[in-house]
């Protein structure tokens, strides 16, 4: 498996904000979003046992499989080994890939972050976390109708384009949208605010 990095920090977004977590960032993605803030293309080939060994160096029981797009590489054996190690498995995905049931059933929490105009294909969504761009809000109405297992977990997250003026206006528009559509909640990237990974 090609792994970009494995690191220990606090979850910065969505339902588990503030939770100590071990992040396993997989290299590569099947989409090319112009707002992507993750340098995930490079990486190192690691065996599943090497991944488990790296994960188990940290005390948290919460493991976040992210990317890039982790569904392109995860396997039932990797998830099984994480379970044997006593880990809760959380995956962050764009939702474009269907998963075999043996993999789907091994994942404890699925955060789906669909991209502009692309409807999720994954069979289960525990948390919907949508990047909000004030210039592309037309797709949001259809996303609010997606079935999410936890009805409290519809999040809009303002897009960060490293442009202070855009970010200020976009945040204001996002808050305004949420106030008009209260099925959504605000998710901010607290790790960026705190200056941590």
ZIJOGI-V47204 format. One record per pair of residues at least 24 apart in sequence whose C-alpha atoms are under 6 Angstrom apart, sorted by sequence separation. I is the first residue (numbers start at 1). GAP is how many residues later the second one is. If there is no record, write none. Layout:
i = [I I]
gap = [GAP GAP]
This chain:
i = [3 69 96 97 98 126 132 2 62 95 96 97 131 132 61 62 63 64 65 66 95 127 128 129 130 131 132 133 61 63 64 76 95 129 130 131 132 40 131 155 48 154 155 156 157 155 156 157 155 4 134 4 4 21 29 3 23 28 29 2 3 21 22 23 24 25 26 27 2 21 25 26 2 1 26 1 14 13 12 12 12]
gap = [24 24 24 24 24 24 24 25 25 25 25 25 25 25 26 26 26 26 26 26 26 26 26 26 26 26 26 26 27 27 27 27 27 27 27 27 27 28 28 29 30 30 30 30 30 31 31 31 32 36 36 38 39 39 39 40 40 40 40 41 41 41 41 41 41 41 41 41 42 42 42 42 43 44 44 45 173 176 177 178 179]
